[in-house]
Amino acid sequence: MFIVHHRKIFFAFSALVIGASLAFVVAFGLKPSIDFTGGSALELSYPEDRPNQTEIETVLAPLSLGNFTVRHIGEQGVLIKTTTIDNDTKESIKALLSNNGVVSVTEERFNTVGPTLGKELVIKSVLAIIMILVAVTLYLAYVFRHVSKPVSSWKYGITTIIALAHDLIVMVGVFALLGFLAGTEVDTLFITAILVVLGYSVNDSVVVLDRIRENLSLVPEEEREQKFAETVGKSLRETMGRSINTSLTTLLGLVALAIFGAEATRDFAIALIVGVVTGAYSSIFIGSTLLVSFFERQKLQAAKQPKELTPAKSA
């Protein structure tokens, strides 16, 4: 099959994308929201004539709020994120933005997250991702234990982990770029999106790998080495349509959510869009084809090993 035969092209493309993503992360970093750093978020709405971001920043400058961000929400809303503030400071913000009651301003929500809670969220998020990766490896190693030839069962789990790491790095890289260009922040919804995408990508990869397992079980064990690449290509051909169609139908809903949905869920939808696209790509072009590369390397190493000499029979 074309994908299996030309897999190095797709590996090179993925390496380029991953390299760019890592470069974005190193150069720009992520912009953590108050969910992780601690701070306060105040959302206000203007019935009419909402000021622009620069005007709001200028009005709030005398309060010495430190590093704060202003973001428009929907048609009339404004979201202000600052370091931790008390109720008096919040009222001062409202007074300034309403010009001491001349302009109508409505408080929609106000919440504060302490730095301790922020650190706890980071730790729990990382642990959740690590637990998923370990569980996937163990699960696949167990499921494929009866099809251990010509590739060890644990390598099925490793290929899936590599595909998941590919998806994760690309998502983080895209949001590092969005943070630099548009001020997009990483919050708990982004972590939720990562976990959703990991589950989605695992499902996509397992569908392909399970078909490889089924097709390998139909091949006599003594012929599996000879027909392994052919079997992987056949399995990809049989499952590609399903993977692409599932991803496309999911993307239609996510794109609609990103365009027409609420501002609060837009970044979440964008994260899922990036994850679904990369997940579909990695499950088809990375995960299963890596098995063939592992197999080819395994054969090459076996060929380099000196063969045992058979003692000659005495006459």
N, C-alpha and C positions, 0 to 999 in steps of 0.2 A: 504493500500500500504506500501511496505517496508520502503520507505523514511519517510512517515508520522509516522509510528509505531516506527521507530528507530531514530527519529529526534534528540534525545538527544545526540546520538553518533556524529552526524554532528555538533551539537552546540558545543560539547566539542572540536572537531577538529578545528573548526573555532576560538574558544577561545584560543586554543594553538597557532594557526598561528598569530592571532592578538597580543597575548602576546609577541611572538617572534619579530613581526614587531615593536611593541612599544619599546621593549628592544633594537633593533638595532638603532632606532631613538634616544633614550636616550643615548646610549653608544657611537654611532658614529656621530649622527647628519647628517644633509644634507650638501652637499657642493654647496652652491649657486654660480652661474656663475656671470659674470660681469653684466648680465641683471638685477640682483637684488642688487648687492653690489656696482656697479659702477666700472669703470676701462677701460682698453683698450685691444683690441684683434688684433693681427697681424698674418696674415696667409702668409707664404712663401712657395715656392716650389723649389725643387732642381731637375734639369733635370737628374742628376745622383749622385750616392754616397751620399745619404742623411745621415747625422750623426745621431747617436742615441740620446736619450733624455739626458743621463748623459753627453755626450760631449757638447751638446748645453747649458746645465745648467752651466757647468764649464766655457765655453767661455763667458757667459753673467754675471757671478759672479762679475766681476770688475765694472759693471754699477750700482750696488746697487739698483736693481729694487724692493727690498723688497720681499714680498711673490708673486712669479710668478710661473706659471705652463707651462709645455711644453708637447704637445700632438701631436702624429703623425696623419696626415690626409691622408687617401688613401695610395697610393704607394710612393709618393714623397713629400707630403705636411707636413708642420709643423705649428701648431697653438700655439702661445705664448700669454698667458693672464697675464696681469700685473695690478698694480694700474695705475691710469690715467697718461699717458705720453704725452709729446708734440712731435711735428714733428722732432725736433732735436734728441731726444732720440730714436725715431723710426729709424732714419737714422744711428745712432750709432749702434743699434742692427743689422741692415742689414750689416753694414760695418764689424762688428766683425764676423758675421756668413758667410760672403762671403770672409773673410780673406783679406779685403780691395780690393775686386774686383778680386782676384785670382780664387775664386770659383763662379760659376754662381748661383745667387739666384734671384728669381722673386717674387715680392710682389703681392699677389693675392687680399688681402683686408686688410683694416685697419679701425677700428671704435672704438669710445669711447662713453661710457655711463656714465652719471653723477650720483652721489648717489641719487639726488632728483628724477630722473626718475626711478631709481631702487626701491625706496620706493613706488613710485606711482604704479609701476607694482605689487608689493606685495599686496597693498591695493585693487587694482582693481581685482586681481586674487582671493583674499579671498572673496570679495563681490560677484563676479560672482558665486563662488561655493555655497555661502549661498543662493543667489537668486534662484539657481537651486533647492536646497533642499526644500526651502519654496514653490516654485511653484509646485513641484511634490506632496508635501503633500496636498496642496489645490486642485490641479487637481483631485487626486485620491479620496479625500473626497467628491468632487462634483460628480464625475462619479459614485461612488458606493453608493450614497445617497439613492437609491431606494432598495438597498439590505443591509439594516442596521441590519438585524437579521440573525444569532444570534450574530454577531460581528459588532460593530459600524463602520460606513463607514470611519471615520478618522483613524482607526487602520490599514486599508489597506495602507494608506499613511505612517504611522509610520513604518510598516514592510518594506516598500520599502526604507525608509530613513536609517533604520538599515542595510539593504543589501548594500546600497550605501556607508555608513560609513565603512562597512567591506571592500569593494573594495578599497576605498581611503586609509585606513590605511595600507593595504597590499602593495599597490603600493609605498607609501612613505617608508615603511619599507624595501622593496626590493632595492630601490634607496639609502637608507642610507647604506645598506650593500655593494652595488656596489660602492658607493663613498669611502667606507673604503678600499675595496679590489682592485678596479681598478681606483679610482680617478674620477669616473663618477660625473659630475656636474648637478645640477638642473637649467634649464633655462626656457625661455618662451615656448619652445616646450613641456617641461614636463607639464606645466600648461595646454597647449592645449590638451595634451594627457589625462589629468585628466578629462577635460570637455567633450572630445569625449567619454571616457569610461563611465562617468556618464550618458550621453545620451543613449549610447548603453545598459548599464545595466538597465536603466529605461524601455527602449523598451522591453527588455527581461522579466522583472518583470511584466510589464503591460500585456503582452501576456498571462502569466500564471494567473494573477489575473482576467483578463477579462474572461477567460474560467471558472474560479471559479464562477464569477458573473452569467454567462450564465447558468451554471449547477445548481446553487442555485435557479435561477428564475424558473427552471422546477420542483423544489421540493416544495410541499405545505408548507406554512409558519409554520404550526403547527408541521411539521416533520423536519424542518431544524436543530434544535438543535440535534436531534437524529442522523441525517445523515451528519452532518457538516464535520467531519473528513473523512468520506467516500467520500464525494463530492470533498474535496480538493485533496485526493489521486487520484481520477478519473481524475480530471483536470490536475494534474501533469503528469499522464500517457499519456494523450492525447496531451500534448504540449512538453513533454521532447524531443522527436525525432526532432521536429522542432528547439528547442533551441540548441541542441547539433550539429545538422547539420549546422546551421547558424554560430555557433561559429567556427566549424572546417574549414569551407570554408574561413572565415575571417582570421583565424590563418595561413592558407596556404600562403595567400598573405603577411601577416605581417612577417612570418618567412623568406620568400624569400627576402623581403625588408631589413630585419636585416642582412641577409647573403650576399646578392649580391648588396644591395643599397649603396648609398654614405655614407661616414663616418658621415657627418653632420646630417643625418636622422636616424642613427643606434640607438641612445639612444631613440629617439622618437618611433621607431618601437618596441624596447624592452619594453618600458612603455605600449604601446598598447597591446602587447602580454600578459603581466602580468594582465592588466586590463580586457581583454576579457576573459581570463581563470577564474579569480576571479569573474567576472560578471556573467558568465554562471553558475558557482558553486553557487553563492549566490542566484540567481534567482530561482534555482531549490531546493536547500537544505536549504536555510535560510528564504527567504522572505515569501513564501506561508506557510511553516511549522510553522513559528512563529504565524500565524493566529490561527492554531490549539492550540498552547500553550496558546495564549491569551484566547481562548475560554475555555480551560480546567481550567485555573486559574479563569476565570469569574464564571464558574459553582461551583468551590470549594468555592469561596467567598460567592456566593449566598447560598450554603448549610450551611455555618457557621452562617449566619444571622438568628436571632430568628424569627420564623414564628409567624404571628399575630394570636391571639386566636379568634376563632369565638364564639360570645356569644351564650349560649344555649337558645333554644326556650322554652318559658314558656308553661306549659301544658294547 
